[in-house]
Amino acid sequence: MTPKLADCDPRSVFAAVIQSSQMGLEVGLSGEAHLVPFGNQCQLIPGYTGLMKLARNGGNVIDIYAHEVREHDVFSLTYGLERTLKHEPLSQDGGFPASEEMRGNITGFYAVAVYKDGNRTFVAMGRAEVEKTSDESKGYQAAKKYKKESVWDTNFPAMGLKTTIRRICKFLPKSAE
């Protein structure tokens, strides 16, 4: 599925596969991990589902999730000693979320982690902050340089979710597992 991998040093492909195995992540369609060519080197890039799996497998996090916020949703965020996050998607048909078109454009993303003791933590990122992350991405820069579409162009919502999951993972407890 990634023809450019054939141009990579086979040792780097092998090393990335071994690294994926050590982390317990599946490479491929599951989205847990991806083999990505950078020049003649292959790198393992965990997907956001893989990062969520790693967080859960570590034993301290029992749930982790992310959502996009759209312009017609109700969203509020409070920092300080009593941090709160409230998100109510625009609803219709008995309380189910309305269509993406009705909810409007994406305004931001957030991720939440729930610890086994019941405590929660979260991060929230506005659209501009997520787009700044895409602009700094090597893959996105290469796509623009060669006038190709990137996953940031074709699936922005998924990339925003990934970005917030990656951000919250920086703050989660780490373990060998």
Backbone as JSON Lines, residues from 0, in Angstrom:
{"i":0,"aa":"M","n":[0.81,-1.2,0.0],"ca":[0.0,0.0,0.0],"c":[0.85,1.26,0.0]}
{"i":1,"aa":"T","n":[2.14,1.11,0.35],"ca":[3.05,2.25,0.35],"c":[4.26,1.9,-0.51]}
{"i":2,"aa":"P","n":[4.17,2.13,-1.82],"ca":[5.25,1.72,-2.73],"c":[6.61,2.31,-2.37]}
{"i":3,"aa":"K","n":[6.64,3.51,-1.78],"ca":[7.92,4.15,-1.43],"c":[8.7,3.35,-0.39]}
{"i":4,"aa":"L","n":[8.04,2.44,0.34],"ca":[8.76,1.61,1.3],"c":[9.81,0.74,0.61]}
{"i":5,"aa":"A","n":[9.58,0.41,-0.66],"ca":[10.54,-0.4,-1.42],"c":[11.86,0.34,-1.59]}
{"i":6,"aa":"D","n":[11.84,1.67,-1.52],"ca":[13.06,2.47,-1.67],"c":[13.81,2.63,-0.34]}
{"i":7,"aa":"C","n":[13.2,2.17,0.75],"ca":[13.82,2.33,2.07],"c":[14.87,1.24,2.33]}
{"i":8,"aa":"D","n":[15.83,1.59,3.13],"ca":[16.82,0.61,3.59],"c":[16.04,-0.5,4.3]}
{"i":9,"aa":"P","n":[16.2,-1.76,3.85],"ca":[15.45,-2.87,4.46],"c":[15.67,-2.99,5.97]}
{"i":10,"aa":"R","n":[16.85,-2.6,6.44],"ca":[17.11,-2.66,7.88],"c":[16.21,-1.69,8.64]}
{"i":11,"aa":"S","n":[15.92,-0.53,8.05],"ca":[15.05,0.43,8.73],"c":[13.61,-0.07,8.76]}
{"i":12,"aa":"V","n":[13.19,-0.77,7.7],"ca":[11.84,-1.35,7.67],"c":[11.74,-2.43,8.76]}
{"i":13,"aa":"F","n":[12.76,-3.29,8.8],"ca":[12.79,-4.36,9.79],"c":[12.78,-3.78,11.21]}
{"i":14,"aa":"A","n":[13.57,-2.75,11.44],"ca":[13.63,-2.12,12.77],"c":[12.28,-1.53,13.15]}
{"i":15,"aa":"A","n":[11.58,-0.91,12.21],"ca":[10.27,-0.33,12.5],"c":[9.25,-1.42,12.83]}
{"i":16,"aa":"V","n":[9.31,-2.53,12.12],"ca":[8.4,-3.65,12.39],"c":[8.67,-4.23,13.78]}
{"i":17,"aa":"I","n":[9.96,-4.4,14.12],"ca":[10.33,-4.9,15.44],"c":[9.84,-3.94,16.52]}
{"i":18,"aa":"Q","n":[10.03,-2.64,16.3],"ca":[9.59,-1.64,17.27],"c":[8.07,-1.72,17.47]}
{"i":19,"aa":"S","n":[7.34,-1.89,16.37],"ca":[5.89,-2.02,16.45],"c":[5.5,-3.25,17.27]}
{"i":20,"aa":"S","n":[6.2,-4.34,17.02],"ca":[5.94,-5.58,17.76],"c":[6.23,-5.4,19.25]}
{"i":21,"aa":"Q","n":[7.32,-4.75,19.57],"ca":[7.67,-4.51,20.97],"c":[6.61,-3.66,21.68]}
{"i":22,"aa":"M","n":[6.01,-2.75,20.94],"ca":[5.0,-1.87,21.52],"c":[3.61,-2.53,21.54]}
{"i":23,"aa":"G","n":[3.48,-3.65,20.84],"ca":[2.19,-4.33,20.77],"c":[1.2,-3.66,19.84]}
{"i":24,"aa":"L","n":[1.73,-2.96,18.83],"ca":[0.87,-2.26,17.88],"c":[0.86,-2.98,16.54]}
{"i":25,"aa":"E","n":[-0.31,-3.07,15.93],"ca":[-0.43,-3.66,14.61],"c":[-0.2,-2.6,13.55]}
{"i":26,"aa":"V","n":[0.61,-2.95,12.57],"ca":[0.87,-2.06,11.44],"c":[-0.19,-2.35,10.38]}
{"i":27,"aa":"G","n":[-0.74,-1.31,9.8],"ca":[-1.66,-1.52,8.68],"c":[-2.99,-0.86,8.86]}
{"i":28,"aa":"L","n":[-4.02,-1.55,8.35],"ca":[-5.35,-0.98,8.24],"c":[-6.01,-0.67,9.58]}
{"i":29,"aa":"S","n":[-5.55,-1.29,10.67],"ca":[-6.15,-1.03,11.97],"c":[-5.92,0.41,12.41]}
{"i":30,"aa":"G","n":[-4.89,1.05,11.87],"ca":[-4.58,2.43,12.23],"c":[-3.76,2.56,13.49]}
{"i":31,"aa":"E","n":[-3.35,1.41,14.07],"ca":[-2.56,1.48,15.3],"c":[-1.16,2.02,15.04]}
{"i":32,"aa":"A","n":[-0.57,1.65,13.91],"ca":[0.78,2.11,13.59],"c":[0.97,2.1,12.07]}
{"i":33,"aa":"H","n":[1.86,2.96,11.61],"ca":[2.11,3.09,10.17],"c":[3.6,3.08,9.9]}
{"i":34,"aa":"L","n":[4.0,2.42,8.83],"ca":[5.39,2.48,8.37],"c":[5.46,3.6,7.34]}
{"i":35,"aa":"V","n":[6.26,4.61,7.65],"ca":[6.29,5.81,6.82],"c":[7.7,6.04,6.29]}
{"i":36,"aa":"P","n":[7.85,6.11,4.96],"ca":[9.18,6.38,4.4],"c":[9.54,7.86,4.52]}
{"i":37,"aa":"F","n":[10.76,8.11,4.99],"ca":[11.34,9.45,5.02],"c":[12.68,9.31,4.3]}
{"i":38,"aa":"G","n":[12.69,9.72,3.04],"ca":[13.89,9.49,2.23],"c":[14.08,7.99,2.06]}
{"i":39,"aa":"N","n":[15.27,7.5,2.43],"ca":[15.51,6.06,2.31],"c":[15.38,5.34,3.65]}
{"i":40,"aa":"Q","n":[14.8,6.0,4.64],"ca":[14.62,5.4,5.96],"c":[13.13,5.23,6.25]}
{"i":41,"aa":"C","n":[12.8,4.13,6.89],"ca":[11.43,3.85,7.31],"c":[11.31,4.18,8.79]}
{"i":42,"aa":"Q","n":[10.22,4.87,9.14],"ca":[9.96,5.19,10.54],"c":[8.6,4.64,10.93]}
{"i":43,"aa":"L","n":[8.52,4.2,12.17],"ca":[7.25,3.77,12.72],"c":[6.55,5.0,13.3]}
{"i":44,"aa":"I","n":[5.33,5.23,12.86],"ca":[4.53,6.33,13.39],"c":[3.27,5.73,14.01]}
{"i":45,"aa":"P","n":[3.15,5.79,15.35],"ca":[1.91,5.28,15.96],"c":[0.73,6.16,15.54]}
{"i":46,"aa":"G","n":[-0.37,5.52,15.19],"ca":[-1.6,6.24,14.91],"c":[-2.29,6.59,16.22]}
{"i":47,"aa":"Y","n":[-3.35,7.39,16.14],"ca":[-3.99,7.78,17.39],"c":[-4.67,6.59,18.06]}
{"i":48,"aa":"T","n":[-5.14,5.61,17.29],"ca":[-5.72,4.43,17.93],"c":[-4.64,3.63,18.64]}
{"i":49,"aa":"G","n":[-3.44,3.62,18.1],"ca":[-2.31,2.95,18.75],"c":[-1.91,3.66,20.03]}
{"i":50,"aa":"L","n":[-1.89,4.99,20.01],"ca":[-1.57,5.75,21.22],"c":[-2.61,5.5,22.31]}
{"i":51,"aa":"M","n":[-3.88,5.41,21.9],"ca":[-4.94,5.13,22.87],"c":[-4.77,3.73,23.45]}
{"i":52,"aa":"K","n":[-4.4,2.77,22.61],"ca":[-4.16,1.4,23.07],"c":[-3.0,1.36,24.07]}
{"i":53,"aa":"L","n":[-1.92,2.06,23.76],"ca":[-0.77,2.1,24.66],"c":[-1.15,2.72,26.0]}
{"i":54,"aa":"A","n":[-1.94,3.8,25.97],"ca":[-2.36,4.45,27.22],"c":[-3.19,3.5,28.07]}
{"i":55,"aa":"R","n":[-4.12,2.79,27.44],"ca":[-4.96,1.85,28.19],"c":[-4.14,0.66,28.72]}
{"i":56,"aa":"N","n":[-3.22,0.17,27.9],"ca":[-2.42,-0.99,28.3],"c":[-1.44,-0.67,29.42]}
{"i":57,"aa":"G","n":[-1.14,0.6,29.65],"ca":[-0.22,0.99,30.7],"c":[-0.75,0.75,32.1]}
{"i":58,"aa":"G","n":[-2.07,0.59,32.24],"ca":[-2.65,0.26,33.53],"c":[-3.18,1.44,34.34]}
{"i":59,"aa":"N","n":[-2.76,2.65,34.04],"ca":[-3.22,3.81,34.8],"c":[-4.42,4.5,34.18]}
{"i":60,"aa":"V","n":[-4.63,4.3,32.88],"ca":[-5.71,4.97,32.15],"c":[-6.75,3.91,31.79]}
{"i":61,"aa":"I","n":[-8.01,4.15,32.18],"ca":[-9.06,3.19,31.84],"c":[-9.85,3.6,30.6]}
{"i":62,"aa":"D","n":[-9.77,4.88,30.26],"ca":[-10.46,5.35,29.04],"c":[-9.73,6.57,28.51]}
{"i":63,"aa":"I","n":[-9.73,6.69,27.22],"ca":[-9.14,7.85,26.55],"c":[-9.92,8.06,25.26]}
{"i":64,"aa":"Y","n":[-10.29,9.29,24.99],"ca":[-11.08,9.56,23.78],"c":[-10.88,11.01,23.35]}
{"i":65,"aa":"A","n":[-11.27,11.27,22.11],"ca":[-11.16,12.62,21.54],"c":[-12.4,12.89,20.69]}
{"i":66,"aa":"H","n":[-12.75,14.17,20.59],"ca":[-13.88,14.58,19.75],"c":[-13.56,15.91,19.08]}
{"i":67,"aa":"E","n":[-14.22,16.14,17.95],"ca":[-14.14,17.46,17.34],"c":[-15.3,18.31,17.84]}
{"i":68,"aa":"V","n":[-15.1,19.61,17.86],"ca":[-16.13,20.56,18.24],"c":[-16.47,21.36,16.99]}
{"i":69,"aa":"R","n":[-17.75,21.55,16.75],"ca":[-18.21,22.28,15.57],"c":[-18.91,23.57,15.99]}
{"i":70,"aa":"E","n":[-19.02,24.5,15.05],"ca":[-19.45,25.85,15.37],"c":[-20.84,25.96,16.01]}
{"i":71,"aa":"H","n":[-21.74,25.01,15.77],"ca":[-23.08,25.09,16.36],"c":[-23.23,24.2,17.59]}
{"i":72,"aa":"D","n":[-22.16,23.58,18.02],"ca":[-22.17,22.8,19.27],"c":[-22.06,23.77,20.44]}
{"i":73,"aa":"V","n":[-22.43,23.3,21.64],"ca":[-22.2,24.05,22.87],"c":[-20.87,23.54,23.43]}
{"i":74,"aa":"F","n":[-19.94,24.46,23.64],"ca":[-18.63,24.08,24.16],"c":[-18.15,25.14,25.13]}
{"i":75,"aa":"S","n":[-17.71,24.69,26.3],"ca":[-17.11,25.63,27.25],"c":[-15.95,24.94,27.94]}
{"i":76,"aa":"L","n":[-14.98,25.74,28.31],"ca":[-13.73,25.25,28.87],"c":[-13.32,26.2,29.99]}
{"i":77,"aa":"T","n":[-12.96,25.64,31.15],"ca":[-12.5,26.45,32.27],"c":[-11.2,25.85,32.78]}
{"i":78,"aa":"Y","n":[-10.18,26.69,32.95],"ca":[-8.93,26.25,33.56],"c":[-8.85,26.82,34.97]}
{"i":79,"aa":"G","n":[-7.83,26.47,35.68],"ca":[-7.66,26.95,37.04],"c":[-7.75,25.79,38.01]}
{"i":80,"aa":"L","n":[-8.13,26.09,39.25],"ca":[-8.21,25.04,40.26],"c":[-9.34,24.06,40.01]}
{"i":81,"aa":"E","n":[-10.4,24.49,39.39],"ca":[-11.55,23.64,39.06],"c":[-11.69,23.58,37.55]}
{"i":82,"aa":"R","n":[-10.89,22.75,36.93],"ca":[-10.93,22.62,35.47],"c":[-12.21,21.91,35.03]}
{"i":83,"aa":"T","n":[-12.86,22.46,34.0],"ca":[-14.05,21.81,33.46],"c":[-14.03,21.89,31.94]}
{"i":84,"aa":"L","n":[-14.66,20.9,31.34],"ca":[-14.84,20.87,29.9],"c":[-16.26,20.39,29.66]}
{"i":85,"aa":"K","n":[-17.0,21.12,28.86],"ca":[-18.39,20.75,28.54],"c":[-18.55,20.82,27.03]}
{"i":86,"aa":"H","n":[-19.08,19.74,26.46],"ca":[-19.33,19.7,25.02],"c":[-20.68,19.04,24.78]}
{"i":87,"aa":"E","n":[-21.57,19.77,24.16],"ca":[-22.86,19.23,23.76],"c":[-23.01,19.43,22.26]}
{"i":88,"aa":"P","n":[-22.86,18.36,21.49],"ca":[-23.05,18.5,20.04],"c":[-24.48,18.93,19.72]}
{"i":89,"aa":"L","n":[-24.64,19.74,18.68],"ca":[-25.97,20.1,18.22],"c":[-26.72,18.79,17.98]}
{"i":90,"aa":"S","n":[-27.96,18.72,18.48],"ca":[-28.69,17.46,18.35],"c":[-29.99,17.64,17.6]}
{"i":91,"aa":"Q","n":[-30.52,16.49,17.18],"ca":[-31.81,16.42,16.51],"c":[-32.31,15.0,16.65]}
{"i":92,"aa":"D","n":[-33.5,14.71,16.21],"ca":[-34.04,13.35,16.2],"c":[-33.9,12.64,17.54]}
{"i":93,"aa":"G","n":[-34.47,13.24,18.59],"ca":[-34.48,12.58,19.88],"c":[-33.16,12.63,20.63]}
{"i":94,"aa":"G","n":[-32.33,13.6,20.34],"ca":[-31.08,13.76,21.09],"c":[-29.84,13.26,20.39]}
{"i":95,"aa":"F","n":[-29.98,12.62,19.23],"ca":[-28.81,12.16,18.5],"c":[-28.09,13.35,17.88]}
{"i":96,"aa":"P","n":[-26.76,13.25,17.74],"ca":[-26.04,14.38,17.12],"c":[-26.56,14.67,15.72]}
{"i":97,"aa":"A","n":[-26.67,15.94,15.41],"ca":[-27.06,16.37,14.07],"c":[-25.95,16.04,13.08]}
{"i":98,"aa":"S","n":[-26.24,16.17,11.82],"ca":[-25.24,15.9,10.79],"c":[-24.09,16.9,10.88]}
{"i":99,"aa":"E","n":[-22.96,16.52,10.31],"ca":[-21.81,17.43,10.31],"c":[-22.15,18.75,9.64]}
{"i":100,"aa":"E","n":[-22.94,18.69,8.57],"ca":[-23.32,19.91,7.86],"c":[-24.13,20.83,8.76]}
{"i":101,"aa":"M","n":[-25.06,20.26,9.52],"ca":[-25.89,21.07,10.4],"c":[-25.07,21.62,11.57]}
{"i":102,"aa":"R","n":[-24.11,20.82,12.05],"ca":[-23.29,21.26,13.19],"c":[-22.29,22.33,12.79]}
{"i":103,"aa":"G","n":[-21.96,22.43,11.51],"ca":[-21.07,23.48,11.03],"c":[-19.62,23.06,10.95]}
{"i":104,"aa":"N","n":[-18.78,24.03,10.67],"ca":[-17.34,23.79,10.5],"c":[-16.7,23.41,11.83]}
{"i":105,"aa":"I","n":[-15.6,22.7,11.74],"ca":[-14.84,22.34,12.94],"c":[-14.17,23.58,13.5]}
{"i":106,"aa":"T","n":[-14.32,23.78,14.82],"ca":[-13.68,24.91,15.49],"c":[-12.53,24.47,16.39]}
{"i":107,"aa":"G","n":[-12.51,23.19,16.72],"ca":[-11.43,22.69,17.57],"c":[-11.63,21.23,17.93]}
{"i":108,"aa":"F","n":[-10.75,20.74,18.79],"ca":[-10.74,19.34,19.21],"c":[-10.38,19.28,20.68]}
{"i":109,"aa":"Y","n":[-10.74,18.18,21.32],"ca":[-10.29,17.94,22.68],"c":[-10.1,16.44,22.89]}
{"i":110,"aa":"A","n":[-9.28,16.11,23.87],"ca":[-9.06,14.72,24.26],"c":[-9.18,14.63,25.78]}
{"i":111,"aa":"V","n":[-9.71,13.52,26.25],"ca":[-9.92,13.28,27.67],"c":[-9.32,11.93,28.03]}
{"i":112,"aa":"A","n":[-8.65,11.86,29.17],"ca":[-8.16,10.6,29.72],"c":[-8.77,10.42,31.1]}
{"i":113,"aa":"V","n":[-9.25,9.2,31.35],"ca":[-9.84,8.87,32.64],"c":[-8.9,7.87,33.32]}
{"i":114,"aa":"Y","n":[-8.42,8.24,34.52],"ca":[-7.52,7.38,35.27],"c":[-8.31,6.33,36.06]}
{"i":115,"aa":"K","n":[-7.63,5.27,36.46],"ca":[-8.31,4.19,37.18],"c":[-8.87,4.65,38.53]}
{"i":116,"aa":"D","n":[-8.34,5.74,39.09],"ca":[-8.89,6.25,40.35],"c":[-10.1,7.18,40.13]}
{"i":117,"aa":"G","n":[-10.51,7.34,38.85],"ca":[-11.68,8.17,38.54],"c":[-11.35,9.6,38.15]}
{"i":118,"aa":"N","n":[-10.15,10.06,38.45],"ca":[-9.76,11.41,38.04],"c":[-9.67,11.49,36.52]}
{"i":119,"aa":"R","n":[-9.8,12.69,36.03],"ca":[-9.76,12.92,34.57],"c":[-8.8,14.06,34.27]}
{"i":120,"aa":"T","n":[-8.27,14.02,33.07],"ca":[-7.5,15.15,32.56],"c":[-7.89,15.34,31.11]}
{"i":121,"aa":"F","n":[-7.66,16.54,30.61],"ca":[-8.04,16.82,29.22],"c":[-7.12,17.86,28.62]}
{"i":122,"aa":"V","n":[-7.11,17.89,27.31],"ca":[-6.48,18.97,26.55],"c":[-7.47,19.41,25.49]}
{"i":123,"aa":"A","n":[-7.42,20.68,25.15],"ca":[-8.27,21.22,24.1],"c":[-7.41,22.07,23.18]}
{"i":124,"aa":"M","n":[-7.68,21.98,21.89],"ca":[-6.9,22.73,20.9],"c":[-7.87,23.35,19.9]}
{"i":125,"aa":"G","n":[-7.72,24.66,19.67],"ca":[-8.51,25.32,18.64],"c":[-8.03,24.91,17.26]}
{"i":126,"aa":"R","n":[-8.86,25.14,16.28],"ca":[-8.54,24.75,14.91],"c":[-7.21,25.35,14.45]}
{"i":127,"aa":"A","n":[-6.97,26.63,14.77],"ca":[-5.73,27.28,14.33],"c":[-4.51,26.58,14.91]}
{"i":128,"aa":"E","n":[-4.6,26.13,16.15],"ca":[-3.47,25.44,16.78],"c":[-3.23,24.08,16.11]}
{"i":129,"aa":"V","n":[-4.31,23.38,15.76],"ca":[-4.17,22.1,15.06],"c":[-3.6,22.32,13.67]}
{"i":130,"aa":"E","n":[-4.07,23.35,12.97],"ca":[-3.54,23.65,11.64],"c":[-2.06,24.03,11.71]}
{"i":131,"aa":"K","n":[-1.64,24.7,12.76],"ca":[-0.22,25.03,12.94],"c":[0.6,23.74,13.04]}
{"i":132,"aa":"T","n":[0.05,22.75,13.75],"ca":[0.71,21.45,13.85],"c":[0.85,20.82,12.47]}
{"i":133,"aa":"S","n":[-0.19,20.91,11.65],"ca":[-0.1,20.34,10.3],"c":[0.95,21.06,9.48]}
{"i":134,"aa":"D","n":[1.0,22.39,9.6],"ca":[1.98,23.17,8.84],"c":[3.4,22.79,9.2]}
{"i":135,"aa":"E","n":[3.63,22.34,10.46],"ca":[4.96,21.96,10.91],"c":[5.3,20.5,10.62]}
{"i":136,"aa":"S","n":[4.32,19.74,10.14],"ca":[4.5,18.32,9.86],"c":[5.38,18.11,8.61]}
{"i":137,"aa":"K","n":[6.38,17.25,8.72],"ca":[7.26,16.96,7.58],"c":[6.48,16.38,6.42]}
{"i":138,"aa":"G","n":[5.55,15.48,6.73],"ca":[4.74,14.87,5.68],"c":[3.9,15.88,4.93]}
{"i":139,"aa":"Y","n":[3.29,16.82,5.67],"ca":[2.46,17.84,5.06],"c":[3.31,18.78,4.22]}
{"i":140,"aa":"Q","n":[4.47,19.16,4.75],"ca":[5.39,20.03,4.0],"c":[5.84,19.37,2.7]}
{"i":141,"aa":"A","n":[6.14,18.06,2.76],"ca":[6.57,17.35,1.56],"c":[5.43,17.27,0.54]}
{"i":142,"aa":"A","n":[4.22,17.01,1.01],"ca":[3.07,16.95,0.11],"c":[2.87,18.28,-0.6]}
{"i":143,"aa":"K","n":[2.97,19.37,0.15],"ca":[2.79,20.69,-0.45],"c":[3.91,21.0,-1.45]}
{"i":144,"aa":"K","n":[5.13,20.6,-1.08],"ca":[6.28,20.85,-1.96],"c":[6.09,20.17,-3.31]}
{"i":145,"aa":"Y","n":[5.56,18.95,-3.28],"ca":[5.38,18.17,-4.51],"c":[3.96,18.27,-5.07]}
{"i":146,"aa":"K","n":[3.19,19.24,-4.52],"ca":[1.83,19.51,-4.98],"c":[0.96,18.26,-4.96]}
{"i":147,"aa":"K","n":[1.04,17.52,-3.84],"ca":[0.23,16.33,-3.65],"c":[-0.71,16.55,-2.47]}
{"i":148,"aa":"E","n":[-1.78,15.78,-2.47],"ca":[-2.69,15.84,-1.33],"c":[-2.09,15.07,-0.17]}
{"i":149,"aa":"S","n":[-2.31,15.6,1.02],"ca":[-1.86,14.91,2.23],"c":[-3.1,14.46,2.99]}
{"i":150,"aa":"V","n":[-2.9,13.59,3.97],"ca":[-4.01,13.15,4.8],"c":[-4.6,14.34,5.57]}
{"i":151,"aa":"W","n":[-3.8,15.39,5.78],"ca":[-4.32,16.61,6.41],"c":[-5.36,17.26,5.5]}
{"i":152,"aa":"D","n":[-5.22,17.09,4.18],"ca":[-6.19,17.66,3.24],"c":[-7.42,16.76,3.09]}
{"i":153,"aa":"T","n":[-7.2,15.45,3.08],"ca":[-8.29,14.52,2.8],"c":[-9.06,14.06,4.03]}
{"i":154,"aa":"N","n":[-8.44,14.14,5.21],"ca":[-9.11,13.67,6.42],"c":[-8.71,14.53,7.63]}
{"i":155,"aa":"F","n":[-9.0,15.81,7.54],"ca":[-8.64,16.74,8.6],"c":[-9.22,16.35,9.96]}
{"i":156,"aa":"P","n":[-10.5,15.9,10.04],"ca":[-11.02,15.54,11.36],"c":[-10.19,14.45,12.06]}
{"i":157,"aa":"A","n":[-9.81,13.42,11.33],"ca":[-9.01,12.35,11.94],"c":[-7.64,12.87,12.38]}
{"i":158,"aa":"M","n":[-7.05,13.76,11.6],"ca":[-5.75,14.3,11.97],"c":[-5.86,15.21,13.19]}
{"i":159,"aa":"G","n":[-6.97,15.92,13.32],"ca":[-7.18,16.73,14.51],"c":[-7.35,15.87,15.76]}
{"i":160,"aa":"L","n":[-8.08,14.76,15.62],"ca":[-8.22,13.83,16.74],"c":[-6.86,13.27,17.13]}
{"i":161,"aa":"K","n":[-6.07,12.87,16.12],"ca":[-4.74,12.32,16.38],"c":[-3.87,13.35,17.1]}
{"i":162,"aa":"T","n":[-3.95,14.59,16.68],"ca":[-3.13,15.64,17.26],"c":[-3.45,15.84,18.74]}
{"i":163,"aa":"T","n":[-4.75,15.83,19.09],"ca":[-5.09,16.03,20.49],"c":[-4.76,14.78,21.32]}
{"i":164,"aa":"I","n":[-4.91,13.61,20.75],"ca":[-4.52,12.38,21.47],"c":[-3.02,12.4,21.72]}
{"i":165,"aa":"R","n":[-2.24,12.78,20.71],"ca":[-0.78,12.86,20.9],"c":[-0.44,13.88,21.99]}
{"i":166,"aa":"R","n":[-1.15,15.0,22.0],"ca":[-0.88,16.04,23.0],"c":[-1.18,15.55,24.4]}
{"i":167,"aa":"I","n":[-2.32,14.88,24.6],"ca":[-2.66,14.43,25.95],"c":[-1.71,13.32,26.41]}
{"i":168,"aa":"C","n":[-1.23,12.5,25.48],"ca":[-0.33,11.41,25.85],"c":[0.97,11.93,26.46]}
{"i":169,"aa":"K","n":[1.36,13.14,26.13],"ca":[2.56,13.72,26.72],"c":[2.42,13.89,28.23]}
{"i":170,"aa":"F","n":[1.17,14.02,28.71],"ca":[0.92,14.29,30.12],"c":[0.52,13.06,30.92]}
{"i":171,"aa":"L","n":[0.36,11.91,30.25],"ca":[-0.09,10.71,30.94],"c":[1.07,9.98,31.59]}
{"i":172,"aa":"P","n":[0.79,9.22,32.66],"ca":[1.85,8.43,33.29],"c":[2.45,7.46,32.28]}
{"i":173,"aa":"K","n":[3.74,7.27,32.37],"ca":[4.44,6.37,31.45],"c":[4.79,5.08,32.2]}
{"i":174,"aa":"S","n":[4.81,3.97,31.45],"ca":[5.25,2.7,32.01],"c":[5.91,1.89,30.91]}
{"i":175,"aa":"A","n":[6.62,0.86,31.31],"ca":[7.28,0.0,30.33],"c":[6.25,-0.7,29.45]}
{"i":176,"aa":"E","n":[5.07,-0.98,30.01],"ca":[4.02,-1.62,29.24],"c":[3.49,-0.7,28.17]}
